[in-house]
Amino acid sequence: MGVHRRWVSAITGAVVAATLLAPPAAADDPITDPIPEDPVQSRLGLVLTEYAQLPASEPTPPATDPRLIRHNRINYIGEVPDGSGRMYVPDLNGPLYLLDGGQQHVYLDFKQRYEHFFSGRGMGSGFGFVTFHPEFATNGKFYTVHSEDEEAIAEEDPTYPNQPDAFVQSVVTEWTADDPAADEFSGTSREIFRFGFTTQVHAIQQIDFNPTARPGDPDYGLLYLAVGDGGIGVDSDVPQDMSTPAGKILRIDPAGTNGPNGQYGIPASNPFVGTPGALGEIYALGMRDPHRFSWDPAGRNAMYLGHIGQHAIEAVYEVRAGDNFGWSEREGRFEFRRETQCYLYPLPEDDDQYDYVYPVAAYDHDPPPNWPCDADSGHAISGGQVYRGTDLPLLRGKYIFGDLVDGRVFYTDVNRMQRGAPRAPLHEMQLFDTDGNQLRMTDFVGDGRVDLRFGVDAERNLYLLAKANGKIWKVTGTRMGAGSEVTREVQRDLVAHYDFEHPFAADDSQELDQGSSGTLLAQVNGGEDMRVADGAFPGSNNALQLQQQAPGVNGNDDWKAGVWDENGVQSLSAFNGTKGATVMGWFKMTGQNPSPNSTTPEPDDLFNAVGLAGVLSGNSDGHDVRALLELIDVDGEMRLVALGRRVDGGSSQTFAAQQDWREILPPDEWVHLAATFDYTNGEMALYRNGEPIPGFYTVPGDPWQLDGSGASPTNPRGIKIGGSFPQNTLERNPCNCRMDSLMFLNTAADADTIAKQYRRFFNH
């Protein structure tokens, strides 16, 4: 199946990519690209074997936020520490599952147990997490956190005063099983901690024990709670306020009694015990959404936190007692200002006095240039695990984590994750199924939003799981993947590149640009359904479907793609005054071409053109072009053409293929086409599968008004694909076809460059 999703994300998050510190800037100059280095595309890949499919579940009350309407909301997998080999999986919608040799059991259901259970609003609301006491096999104790609604807030006393106008409460509970080996829970429970949050976001996420601590160690049996800022840290100093749990990691002793409610203890070794005005439970502070943490089972047993940011930075922190990560004065290694949330700023000169701790690894959101700066760009870090297993030596010593929204998987070497040093370089990993097919997580789940999480078993085997389809995969191997499908020569001048393997996580009816411009491409009218499971070359899994929808209706519903701005698309400024252009990609005819003309009453009338792909001129209403690959009528005969215009508003020139277009583009066959335009000398060319196509110019004389210079010094108004008028105001020249790996260059590529690029698709 293709990649589908029927909602627009609004998750506020950020993602992790980095190597060096951001370039210097004046203190009052905003930094629009805080981490310019993207994660390096690694050839190292993970082999994922499907481990389990968990049942569907629904939020309580029923959700209206489509981000919560998933197959289920599983959010972790771990192994019960009793030697049984059983795995546990919490589902935010209520069930706690045990997996035992392929058998699934609902061990405990919070939706059934609690009258005020709440999971219908907020990405982390519901049954958030479970952790088992290291001595569970003998004492039967485990700990959970779940959410309760406003009625519970009115009835129940919190451990510490709720945030103002609390909407949801997080409740931490200790359970004692009568029989730790049973498949279903029976036993007793007691509440140990309760706290209310103003909004439904950033409540208590993970709770856990340090698995590297041994009996007799100071950390043994102490429970860590990752408490978010309740969504109000962005407008307040709550994460820095030591009198409240919000925006902190707490460490408590569930066997103690000296806490404020007598239900837990405050370890004397906690860093702020005895500090006036500070809660003794605080282990670290200054956090927005401390989503996932884990410990390295080797080396220094360092604790690593995946921290979800606001609009810009996704970060990994090494956590030590007493740390302050700076939120909301800082986001990552930058100054955060509440009045200008679109941007970050350089650290002030007196930053050292605050003793803030900065990330050991990070990546930024890099929102597309034609996306609002204050809108969510669909990123949030999913903290992971340091691999210390024995079966996969290529992974040893790597911290493996990902982006929970778009499903990318990263690694960074632990020995590069050093406090006070430059950020550790990030590497994006490749993913493979058991048949050796290279896929993205969006392909594994069949959805543009993955909702990715990570887990681990007692042998340190790594697991990936996704809410999108409720599946869990075990990492069973590594393999080396292919390199880039783009040659170095093409990459140098590649302004825009759409391979339809990269749905925009915030709205997967749009495609992310893999070229230098970053220009989002809208899949007009068909949205995410236009991305279909097909590929023009080895390693391609998805293609774009274009088609006419209602041949007999002069409507506006044909499937096409593009971007359009009447003021010119700033991100396409590389075509401003360009001396040349190239349009190329893969095409497969899948229906009637040309299509019935929906603008006339005569059913036998056909459009006189079939739109393929091109760059618009700087004054185009959606039709006039600077560089276009198309099928048009030339002297009464349909031909494949390169059609270009040097001067905005001036005449166009057409270079037409001599060969019958039906031989060039036979039905249901992938064909690679290219059209080149040299605006300095008027030369144009066409190519099929890397070879030149003989052709002829159709306009005599000098329609381009050649003077040795390039095209008009204007930004093009956009790109059109599969028809005219990408702004969706008119229906013209639809293409019943599929397209793959469309590339737009700001140079007239030569024959050798095009031939090498064609071969690269099969040898990368």
Buried (B, 14 or more C-beta within 10 A) or exposed (E): EBBBBEBBBEBBBBBBBBBEBBEEBEEEEBBBBBBBBBBEEBEBBBBBEEBBEBEEBBBBEEBEBBBBBBBBBBBBBBBBBBEBEBBBBBBBBBBBBBBBEEEBBBBBBBBEBBEBBBBBBBBBBBBBBBBBBBBBBEEBBBBBBBBBBBEBBEEBEBBBEBBEEBBBBBBBBBBBBEEBEBEEBEBEBEEBBBBBBBBBBBBBBBBBBBBBBEEEEEBBBBBBBBBBBBBBBBEBEBBBBBEBBBBBBBBBBBBBEEBBBEBBBBBEEBBBBEEEEBBBBBBBBBBBBBBBBBBBBBEEBBBBBBBBBBBBBBBBBBBEBBBBBBBBBBBBBBBBBEEEBEBBBBBEEEBEEBEBBBBBBBBBBBBBBBBEBEBBBBBBBBBBBBBBBEBBEBBBBBBBBBBBBBBBBBBBBBEBBEEEEEBBBBBBBBBBBEEEEBBBBBBBBBBBBBBBBBBBBBEBBBBBBBBBBBBBBBBBBBBEBEEEBBBEBBBEBBBBBBBBBBBBBBBBBBBBBBBBBBBBBBBBBBBBBBBBEBBBBEBBBBBBBBBBBEBEEEEBBBBBBBBBBEEBBEBBBBBBBBBBBBBBBBBBBBBBBBBBBBEEEEEEEBBBBBBBBBBBBBBBBBBBBBBBBBBBBBEEEBBBBBBBBBBBEBEBBBBBBEBEBEEBBEEEEBBBBBBBBBBBEBEBBBBBBBEBBEBEBBEEEEBBEBEEBBBBEBBBBBBBBBBBBBBBEBBBBBBBBBBBBBBBBBBBBBBEBBBBBBEBBEEB
